[in-house]
Amino acid sequence: MSVKGTKETARTAGRGGPEGRRTDAQAGIAAQDPAQVRNVALIGHSAAGKTMLVEALLAAHGMITRKGSIAEGTTVTDSDPAAVHQQRSVTLSVVPLLIDGTKVNLLDTPGYPDFIGELRAGLRAADAALFVVSAVDGIDATTTALWGECEQAGTPRAVVITRLDHPRADYDGVLAACQRAFGESVLPLYVPVLAGGEVTGLLGLLSGTVSDYSPEQSAPSTSKGSPEELSGSEAARGQLIEGIIGESEDETLMDRYLGGEDIDAEVLVADLETAVERGSFFPVIPTSAVTGLGTAELLELLTKAFPSPLERGVPETTDLAGGRAAALACDPAGPLAAEVVRTTVDPFLGRVCLVRVFSGTLREDTAVHVAGHGLAERGHQDHDADERLTHLYSPLGANLRPVPHCVAGDICAVAKLGSAETGDTISGKDQPLLLATWEMPEPLMPVAIEADSRSDEDALARSLAKVAAGDPTLRVERNSETHQLILWCMGEAHADVVLDRLRDQGVKLHTLEVVTPLRETFAAPAAGHGRHVKQSGGHGQYAVCDIDVEPLARGAGFEFVDKTVGGVIPGTFISSVEKGVRAQMQKGLAAGFPVVDLRVTLVGGKAHSVD
C-alpha cells in the first residue's frame, strides 16, 4: 500500500464486446506464478452493492468503457438469464484484473440466502474475502454468520462500505455496526471527505493525503489534506495506528509510540499488510460505485495486503479408495489437483467448468482424471472418468478468452468436460486424487414437477441432469410411494431459477402439488387376538395368536419379539405371524397409510389340525 497516497489507475478506452462496453485490454489473463495471484470473494447480503462494485473496479481499470446496469441486465457478472430475470446475482462469477503484474480474480457471489451453495463455492476458490456492506442498509445476520465462518477458517478479510453517494448513507453508523458485529480490529484506512454535503474524496489516515473523486475530474487527483481535515481525523488516525501496532511483531513499537515517538509510515504500512495477510486485522475502505470513490484504494489493498495462494495451502486429498494421499503444496510443478467450483452449459461450447487449480498446472490437450465422490445422498452418484482437456479460458463474467495454461493458485474455465460436475476433482490420469468436499446446506423445500406430455419426458430428464450437475444444493428424487418427481430446493428463489433453466432449454413442464406420504403409528400400548381357521377338505388348520403392541420413538422402525414358551406355536408358524404383521403394517390400519415405529411381541397362542 502506498504511503504517499493513492495511485492513479489507467482508464483505457476500449472497443468491441457486448454493448460495446468491454475492452480488448488484458484479454486472456493467465498467471505465470502463484505469488502473483490474488483470489478474492465478495460477500454481502443482496443489494449490498457487490456487483456494481465489480463494475466500478472494471471501469476504473479500463476493462470496460462504461458501467452496466443490474436493471438492464448489462453487468459483466450478472449475464445469466436467471440473474437478469430476478434482478440479482444467482450464480458465482469470476472477473480477473491485471494490476502491476498481479492477477486479481474477483469472485462475485450471490447475497440471497437461497444461493448459499454458490457463495460457498466462491469461498472454496478464494484465499481472502471482501465483505461488502451498504452504507444505507447496514449488515444482516447472514453476513455476520459468514464473517464467523471465515474467522474459524482463518480467512483474511477486509470490509468495503458502499453506496456513499446515496442521500441516506450513514457511514459512521454502519462503521460502528461493523465494529460491533465483527470486532475492534475492523478499522478504516480512509475517511470520507465532504464538499457541499456530498462525499467527494477520501483522506488517507496514514498518508495524510486526499484523493479527490469530484465529478468534474476524469481521474482521482491527490493532494495534501487541509489542516481542518487532518485535525478532524486525528482520533481515527490514532485508533488506526494503535490497532496496527497492536498486531505488530515488534514488541517495542507500542512503548515507543506511547512514549511520543513518531512511528515511520513505512513501518506501519508493512505491519498493516502483514496483519491483513495473516487474518488478524481488517481494514475498511469507503466506496461508491457511482462516482468511483475508493476504487484505486481498494485495488491497492487487494494486491498489496491480501495473501497469494502460496500462503493459504491446499485442501486435504485422498486416493479414489479413500486412503489419505500425500499433502500437496501450491506448486505449478506438483501433482495436478484442481476443483470444479461451478458448472454451466453453453449453447456452443457445451459443458463449461469454472476450475480452481490447487496444485500442478492445467494445460491444453492433456489427459486428466475427473472424479466426484461423496454426494450420492443428494442424487449425485459417484463417478470417475478419464477425459482430455481441449481448450482453457480466462473468464470475464460469461465471456471466455483463450489461455494456454492455468498454474496452481489460479482460476480458469474448461470446456467440454462431459462428465464433470460442481465439486469434482480434476487430477492427473496416472495419479488420480480426490479433494476433500466443502460443506453444503441441505435443501428443504420440495417442488413436484411433471413433463407436459410423454414426449417431453426424455427432454426433461436430459435437461435436469445438466442443471443438477452444476448445482450440488439441488437434490432430485423420484418418490417411491407417490411416484412424483421431486426437486428439493433451498427456497422459492432457488426453485424459480431451476425451473427457468429447464424451460430455457426448451423443456415443457409444469409443477404439481407435492403429495406428502403419511404414516400411521400407535399412540399407546395395545393388545390383539387373532384366529385362523381353514377347512377345505381333508385335514384343516386351526391357529390362535396373541400379540402385544408398543409404540417406539420416531425413526426407531419395527421390532418383532417372540416370547412364547413351551412350543405353544410351532416354530415354522412364528415367521408367518411376523410376515402377517408386516403385511398389515404396509396396508395401514386407520387411514390406509403404512404403520411405523412399533414393537410387536408374540406372547401366546396355539395351533392344531382340524378334521
C-alpha positions in Angstrom: 0.0 0.0 0.0 1.3 3.4 -0.9 2.1 5.8 1.9 2.2 8.7 -0.5 -1.4 8.5 -1.3 -3.4 6.7 -4.0 -2.1 5.8 -7.4 -3.9 6.9 -10.5 -5.2 3.9 -12.4 -5.3 3.6 -16.1 -8.6 4.4 -17.8 -8.2 2.8 -21.2 -10.7 3.4 -23.9 -12.0 0.1 -25.2 -13.6 -1.4 -28.3 -15.7 -4.4 -29.0 -17.5 -6.7 -26.6 -21.2 -6.8 -25.8 -22.9 -3.5 -25.8 -19.5 -2.0 -26.9 -18.5 -1.9 -23.2 -15.7 -4.3 -22.9 -12.1 -3.6 -24.0 -9.6 -5.9 -25.5 -7.0 -4.9 -22.9 -5.8 -7.8 -20.8 -7.7 -10.4 -22.8 -6.9 -13.9 -21.7 -5.1 -13.2 -18.5 -3.0 -16.3 -17.4 -0.8 -16.0 -14.3 2.8 -17.4 -14.5 3.5 -17.6 -10.8 1.2 -18.3 -7.8 2.9 -15.5 -6.0 1.3 -13.0 -8.4 -2.3 -14.3 -7.9 -5.0 -13.0 -5.5 -8.3 -14.8 -5.3 -10.9 -12.6 -3.5 -14.6 -13.5 -2.8 -17.0 -10.6 -2.5 -19.5 -11.4 0.3 -22.6 -9.5 1.4 -26.4 -9.5 1.5 -28.4 -9.0 -1.6 -28.4 -5.3 -2.8 -25.3 -4.5 -0.7 -23.6 -3.4 -3.9 -21.2 -6.3 -4.8 -22.0 -6.5 -8.5 -21.8 -2.7 -9.0 -18.6 -2.5 -7.1 -17.1 -5.0 -9.6 -18.4 -2.8 -12.4 -16.7 0.2 -10.8 -13.4 -1.7 -10.5 -13.6 -2.8 -14.1 -14.3 0.7 -15.3 -11.5 2.2 -13.1 -9.0 -0.3 -14.5 -10.0 0.1 -18.2 -11.6 -3.3 -18.6 -14.9 -1.8 -19.6 -15.7 1.6 -21.2 -18.8 2.2 -19.1 -20.5 0.6 -16.2 -23.5 -1.7 -16.7 -26.9 -1.8 -15.0 -28.5 -4.6 -13.0 -32.0 -3.5 -14.1 -31.0 -3.7 -17.7 -29.1 -6.9 -17.3 -25.9 -5.4 -18.7 -23.4 -6.0 -15.8 -20.4 -8.3 -16.5 -21.0 -10.7 -13.7 -24.8 -11.0 -14.0 -25.0 -12.3 -17.5 -27.0 -15.4 -16.5 -30.6 -15.1 -17.8 -31.9 -16.1 -14.4 -30.0 -13.2 -12.8 -31.5 -10.8 -15.3 -34.9 -12.1 -14.5 -34.6 -12.0 -10.8 -32.7 -8.7 -10.8 -30.0 -10.1 -8.5 -26.9 -12.4 -8.7 -27.8 -16.1 -8.6 -24.5 -17.6 -9.5 -20.8 -17.4 -8.8 -19.0 -15.2 -11.4 -15.3 -14.5 -11.9 -13.6 -11.3 -13.2 -9.8 -11.1 -13.5 -7.8 -7.9 -13.2 -4.1 -7.5 -14.0 -2.7 -4.8 -11.7 1.0 -4.1 -11.8 1.8 -7.7 -12.7 -0.6 -9.2 -10.2 -3.7 -11.1 -11.3 -6.7 -10.5 -9.1 -9.6 -12.9 -9.5 -12.7 -11.2 -8.1 -15.4 -13.8 -7.3 -18.8 -12.1 -7.2 -21.1 -14.3 -5.0 -24.9 -14.1 -4.6 -26.1 -12.5 -1.5 -29.6 -14.0 -1.4 -29.8 -17.0 1.1 -31.3 -19.4 -1.4 -28.0 -19.4 -3.3 -25.7 -20.1 -0.4 -24.2 -23.0 -2.4 -22.8 -20.6 -5.0 -21.3 -18.5 -2.2 -19.7 -21.5 -0.5 -18.1 -22.4 -3.9 -16.7 -18.9 -4.1 -15.2 -19.2 -0.7 -13.7 -22.5 -1.6 -12.0 -20.9 -4.6 -10.9 -17.8 -2.8 -7.9 -17.1 -0.5 -9.4 -13.9 1.0 -12.8 -12.3 1.5 -14.1 -8.8 0.9 -17.2 -8.1 3.0 -19.4 -5.6 1.2 -21.7 -3.6 3.4 -24.2 -1.0 2.3 -24.0 2.4 3.9 -27.7 2.6 3.5 -28.9 -0.8 4.7 -26.1 -1.9 7.1 -25.3 -5.5 7.9 -27.6 -8.5 8.3 -27.5 -11.7 10.4 -26.3 -13.8 7.4 -23.3 -11.6 6.8 -22.4 -11.7 10.4 -22.6 -15.5 10.4 -20.4 -15.7 7.3 -17.9 -13.5 9.0 -17.8 -16.0 11.8 -17.2 -18.9 9.3 -14.3 -17.0 7.7 -12.9 -16.3 11.2 -12.9 -20.0 12.0 -11.2 -20.8 8.7 -8.6 -18.1 9.3 -9.6 -16.3 6.0 -8.1 -12.8 5.6 -10.8 -10.2 5.3 -11.5 -6.6 4.6 -14.7 -4.5 4.7 -16.0 -2.3 1.9 -18.7 0.2 2.8 -20.6 1.0 -0.4 -23.2 3.5 -1.7 -21.7 6.6 0.0 -23.3 8.6 -2.8 -26.8 7.8 -1.6 -28.7 10.6 0.3 -29.4 8.2 3.2 -25.9 6.9 3.5 -24.7 6.7 7.2 -21.0 5.9 7.0 -20.3 6.5 10.7 -23.3 4.4 11.9 -22.6 1.5 9.6 -18.9 1.5 10.5 -19.8 1.4 14.2 -22.2 -1.5 13.4 -19.4 -3.4 11.6 -17.1 -3.0 14.6 -19.8 -4.3 17.0 -20.5 -7.3 14.8 -17.0 -8.1 13.5 -14.7 -6.8 16.3 -12.5 -4.0 17.3 -9.8 -4.9 14.7 -12.1 -3.6 12.0 -10.6 -0.1 11.4 -10.8 2.4 8.4 -7.7 3.3 6.4 -9.5 6.3 4.9 -12.3 8.6 6.0 -14.8 10.3 3.6 -14.2 14.0 2.6 -17.3 16.1 2.2 -18.0 19.0 -0.1 -21.4 20.6 -0.4 -23.0 17.8 1.6 -21.7 15.1 -0.7 -18.7 12.7 -0.4 -16.2 13.8 -3.0 -12.9 12.2 -1.7 -11.0 10.1 0.8 -8.4 11.2 3.3 -5.7 8.6 3.9 -5.2 8.3 7.7 -1.6 7.1 7.3 -0.6 9.3 4.4 -2.5 12.5 5.3 -3.3 12.9 1.6 -6.7 13.4 0.0 -7.9 11.6 -3.1 -10.4 13.8 -4.9 -13.1 12.0 -6.8 -15.1 15.1 -7.7 -17.4 14.5 -10.8 -15.6 17.2 -12.8 -12.3 15.1 -12.7 -11.6 12.4 -15.2 -9.4 10.6 -12.7 -8.8 11.0 -9.0 -6.2 13.6 -8.1 -4.1 13.5 -4.9 -3.2 16.5 -2.6 -2.2 17.1 0.9 -5.1 17.2 3.4 -6.0 20.6 4.8 -5.3 21.5 8.4 -9.0 21.2 9.2 -9.3 17.7 7.5 -6.1 16.5 9.3 -7.2 17.7 12.7 -10.7 16.3 12.3 -9.3 12.8 11.6 -6.8 12.7 14.5 -8.9 10.4 16.6 -9.5 7.9 13.7 -5.8 8.1 12.9 -4.8 7.4 16.5 -7.1 4.3 16.6 -5.7 3.0 13.4 -2.1 3.4 14.4 -2.7 1.7 17.8 -4.6 -1.1 16.0 -1.7 -1.7 13.6 0.9 -1.5 16.4 -1.2 -3.9 18.5 -0.7 -6.5 15.7 2.9 -5.8 15.1 5.6 -8.4 15.8 7.9 -5.7 17.1 7.0 -5.6 20.8 8.9 -2.3 21.3 6.7 -0.4 18.9 3.8 0.3 21.3 6.2 1.6 24.0 7.9 3.9 21.5 4.6 5.2 20.2 3.1 5.8 23.7 6.4 7.5 24.6 5.8 10.1 21.9 7.9 8.7 19.1 6.6 9.3 15.6 6.5 5.9 14.0 7.6 5.9 10.4 4.7 5.4 8.0 6.7 2.7 6.0 6.9 0.6 9.2 3.2 1.0 9.9 2.2 0.0 6.3 4.5 -3.1 6.4 2.9 -4.2 9.7 -0.6 -3.5 8.4 0.0 -5.6 5.3 1.4 -8.5 7.4 -1.6 -8.4 9.8 -4.1 -8.3 7.0 -2.4 -11.2 5.2 -2.5 -13.4 8.3 -6.1 -12.5 9.1 -5.8 -10.6 12.3 -6.5 -7.0 11.1 -9.4 -6.0 8.9 -9.2 -2.7 7.0 -12.3 -0.7 6.0 -12.5 1.1 2.6 -15.3 3.6 1.9 -16.6 3.4 -1.7 -19.2 4.5 -4.2 -19.7 2.5 -7.4 -21.5 5.5 -8.9 -18.6 8.0 -8.5 -15.7 5.5 -8.4 -14.8 6.6 -4.9 -12.3 4.3 -3.3 -11.7 2.1 -6.3 -8.0 3.0 -6.6 -7.5 2.5 -2.8 -9.3 -0.9 -2.9 -7.3 -2.2 -5.9 -4.1 -1.3 -4.0 -5.3 -3.1 -0.9 -6.1 -6.3 -2.9 -2.7 -6.5 -4.5 -0.5 -5.5 -1.6 -2.2 -6.7 1.6 -4.2 -9.8 0.6 -2.3 -13.2 0.5 -1.3 -15.1 -2.5 -2.3 -18.8 -2.8 1.1 -19.7 -1.5 0.1 -18.6 2.0 -3.2 -20.4 2.1 -2.3 -24.1 1.5 -4.1 -26.9 -0.3 -7.2 -28.9 1.0 -6.6 -32.4 2.1 -6.6 -35.1 -0.6 -7.3 -38.8 -0.7 -6.9 -41.5 -3.4 -10.0 -42.8 -5.1 -10.4 -45.6 -2.5 -10.5 -43.0 0.3 -6.9 -43.6 1.6 -5.1 -40.4 2.6 -2.7 -39.1 0.0 0.5 -37.1 0.5 0.0 -33.4 1.4 0.2 -31.1 -1.6 1.6 -27.6 -2.0 0.6 -24.8 -4.2 3.3 -25.7 -6.7 2.9 -25.4 -10.5 5.3 -28.3 -10.9 3.5 -30.6 -8.4 0.8 -33.3 -8.9 -2.3 -31.9 -10.5 -5.2 -31.3 -8.2 -7.9 -28.9 -9.3 -11.6 -28.5 -8.3 -14.7 -27.6 -10.3 -16.4 -24.8 -8.4 -19.1 -24.1 -11.0 -20.7 -25.8 -14.0 -22.8 -24.3 -16.7 -23.9 -25.3 -20.2 -23.0 -23.1 -23.1 -25.1 -23.5 -26.3 -22.0 -23.6 -28.4 -19.2 -25.0 -26.1 -21.3 -27.4 -24.2 -20.5 -28.0 -20.6 -18.2 -25.3 -19.2 -16.5 -25.7 -15.8 -15.0 -23.0 -13.6 -11.9 -24.5 -12.0 -9.6 -23.5 -9.2 -6.2 -25.2 -9.5 -4.7 -26.0 -6.1 -1.6 -27.9 -7.3 0.1 -28.6 -10.6 -0.7 -26.9 -13.9 -3.7 -27.4 -16.3 -2.6 -27.4 -19.9 -4.4 -27.7 -23.2 -4.5 -31.2 -24.9 -3.7 -33.0 -21.7 -5.3 -36.2 -20.4 -6.8 -35.9 -16.9 -9.0 -37.8 -14.5 -12.3 -36.4 -13.4 -13.8 -37.8 -10.2 -16.8 -36.9 -7.9 -17.5 -38.9 -4.7 -19.5 -38.4 -1.6 -22.7 -36.7 -2.8 -24.8 -39.8 -3.5 -27.3 -38.8 -0.9 -28.1 -35.7 -3.0 -28.6 -37.7 -6.2 -25.1 -37.2 -7.5 -23.8 -40.7 -7.9 -20.0 -41.4 -7.5 -18.4 -41.1 -10.9 -14.9 -41.4 -12.4 -13.8 -40.8 -16.0 -10.6 -40.1 -18.0 -11.0 -37.1 -20.2 -8.9 -34.8 -22.4 -8.6 -31.0 -21.8 -9.2 -29.3 -25.1 -9.3 -25.5 -24.5 -8.7 -23.4 -21.4 -10.2 -19.9 -21.0 -9.9 -16.9 -18.8 -13.4 -16.0 -17.7 -14.7 -12.4 -17.7 -18.2 -13.0 -16.5 -19.7 -15.1 -19.3 -17.1 -14.0 -21.8 -14.4 -16.6 -22.3 -10.9 -15.7 -23.6 -8.4 -18.5 -24.5 -5.3 -19.0 -22.3 -2.5 -21.7 -22.8 -2.4 -22.8 -19.2 -3.6 -22.3 -15.6 -1.0 -22.6 -12.9 -1.5 -23.6 -9.2 -3.4 -20.9 -7.4 -5.2 -19.5 -10.5 -8.7 -19.9 -11.8 -9.8 -20.7 -15.3 -12.7 -22.1 -17.4 -12.5 -25.5 -19.1 -14.9 -26.5 -21.9 -16.2 -29.9 -22.9 -15.6 -32.0 -19.8 -18.6 -34.2 -20.4 -18.7 -35.9 -17.0 -17.6 -33.0 -14.7 -20.0 -31.7 -12.0 -19.6 -29.0 -9.5 -17.4 -30.2 -6.7 -15.5 -32.7 -8.8 -11.7 -33.1 -8.6 -9.6 -32.9 -11.7 -6.2 -34.7 -11.3 -3.6 -36.5 -13.3 -4.7 -39.6 -15.2 -1.7 -41.5 -13.7 -2.2 -40.2 -10.2 -6.0 -39.7 -9.6 -6.9 -37.8 -6.4 -10.0 -36.6 -4.6 -10.0 -33.2 -2.8 -12.0 -33.0 0.4 -15.5 -31.8 -0.3 -16.8 -28.5 1.1 -19.8 -28.2 3.3 -23.2 -27.8 1.6 -26.5 -26.9 3.2 -29.4 -29.3 3.0 -32.3 -28.3 0.6 -35.6 -28.4 2.5 -38.2 -27.1 0.0 -39.8 -29.8 -2.2 -41.2 -28.9 -5.7 -43.0 -31.6 -7.7 -42.7 -31.3 -11.5 -44.0 -33.2 -14.4 -43.4 -33.1 -18.2 -46.4 -31.7 -20.1 -46.5 -34.9 -22.2 -44.8 -38.3 -22.5 -42.9 -37.0 -25.5 -41.3 -34.3 -23.2 -40.1 -36.8 -20.5 -36.8 -37.6 -22.2 -36.0 -33.9 -22.7 -36.9 -33.2 -19.1 -34.5 -36.0 -17.9 -31.6 -34.8 -20.0 -32.0 -31.1 -19.0 -32.5 -32.0 -15.4 -29.2 -33.9 -15.4 -27.4 -30.9 -16.8 -28.9 -28.5 -14.3 -28.2 -30.9 -11.3 -24.6 -31.3 -12.5 -23.9 -27.7 -11.8 -25.9 -27.3 -8.6 -24.9 -29.5 -5.6 -27.6 -27.8 -3.4 -30.3 -29.3 -5.7 -31.5 -32.8 -4.9 -33.6 -34.7 -7.4 -35.6 -37.8 -6.4 -38.4 -39.9 -7.6 -40.6 -40.6 -4.5 -41.1 -44.4 -4.3 -44.6 -44.1 -2.8 -46.2 -41.2 -4.6 -44.1 -41.7 -7.8 -43.7 -37.9 -8.1 -40.5 -36.3 -9.4 -39.4 -34.0 -6.6 -36.8 -31.2 -6.8 -35.5 -30.4 -3.3 -34.5 -26.7 -3.4 -33.1 -24.1 -1.0 -36.2 -21.9 -1.3 -38.6 -20.3 -3.7 -36.0 -18.1 -5.5 -33.8 -21.2 -6.0 -36.7 -23.2 -7.3 -37.6 -20.4 -9.7 -34.1 -20.4 -11.1 -34.1 -24.2 -11.6 -37.4 -24.1 -13.4 -36.3 -21.2 -15.5 -33.2 -23.0 -16.6 -35.2 -26.1 -17.5 -37.6 -24.1 -19.6 -34.8 -22.1 -21.2 -33.5 -25.5 -22.6 -36.9 -26.0 -24.3 -38.4 -28.3 -21.7 -42.2 -28.2 -21.4 -43.1 -28.9 -17.8 -45.5 -27.9 -15.0 -45.5 -28.0 -11.3 -47.8 -30.1 -9.1 -48.9 -30.0 -5.5 -46.5 -32.1 -3.6 -48.2 -35.3 -2.2 -46.9 -35.9 1.3 -46.6 -39.6 2.1 -48.2 -40.0 5.6 -47.5 -42.7 8.2 -49.5 -44.3 11.0 -48.3 -45.4 14.4 -49.7 -46.3 17.8 -50.1 -43.6 20.5 -50.4 -46.1 23.4 -49.8 -49.8 24.1 -52.4 -52.3 22.8 -53.1 -56.0 22.6 -54.5 -58.1 19.8 -56.0 -61.6 19.4 -56.1 -63.4 16.1 -57.8 -66.6 15.0 -57.2 -68.6 11.8 -59.5 -71.5 10.7 -59.2 -73.2 7.3 -61.2 -76.2 6.2 -61.1 -77.2 2.5 -61.3 -81.0 2.6 -59.0 -83.4 4.4 -57.0 -82.0 7.3 -57.8 -78.4 8.1 -55.9 -75.7 10.0 -56.7 -74.0 13.3 -54.5 -71.4 15.0 -54.8 -68.6 17.6 -52.1 -66.0 18.4 -52.0 -63.2 21.0 -49.7 -60.1 20.5 -48.8 -57.0 22.4 -48.1 -53.7 20.6 -45.9 -50.9 21.9 -45.1 -47.6 20.3 -41.4 -46.8 19.7 -39.5 -43.5 19.3 -39.8 -41.7 16.0 -37.5 -43.3 13.5 -36.9 -46.4 15.5 -38.5 -48.7 12.9 -40.1 -52.1 13.6 -39.3 -54.8 16.1 -40.8 -58.3 16.3 -40.2 -60.2 19.6 -41.2 -63.9 20.3 -42.0 -64.5 23.9 -43.9 -67.8 23.6 -42.8 -70.7 25.7 -43.3 -74.4 25.6 -43.8 -74.6 21.8 -47.4 -73.4 22.0 -46.9 -72.2 18.5 -44.8 -74.3 16.1 -41.6 -72.5 15.1 -42.4 -72.8 11.4 -45.6 -70.7 12.1 -43.9 -67.9 14.1 -42.3 -66.4 11.0 -45.8 -66.5 9.4 -47.1 -64.4 12.2 -44.3 -61.8 11.7 -45.0 -61.9 7.9 -48.7 -61.2 8.5 -47.9 -58.3 10.9 -45.5 -56.7 8.3 -48.1 -57.1 5.6 -50.8 -55.4 7.7 -48.4 -52.6 8.6 -47.9 -51.8 4.9 -51.6 -51.7 4.3 -52.2 -49.5 7.3 -54.9 -49.6 9.9 -56.9 -46.4 10.4 -56.4 -44.5 7.2 -54.5 -46.8 4.8 -51.0 -45.4 5.3 -48.0 -47.5 6.3 -47.6 -48.1 10.1 -44.2 -47.4 11.5 -42.2 -47.2 14.8 -43.6 -50.0 16.9 -42.7 -53.3 18.7 -44.9 -56.3 18.3 -44.5 -59.1 20.8 -45.9 -62.6 20.3 -47.0 -63.6 23.8 -49.1 -66.7 23.3 -51.4 -68.9 21.1 -52.0 -72.4 19.9 -52.3 -74.4 16.7 -53.5 -77.8 15.6 -55.0 -79.5 12.7 -58.8 -79.8 12.2 -60.5 -83.0 11.0 
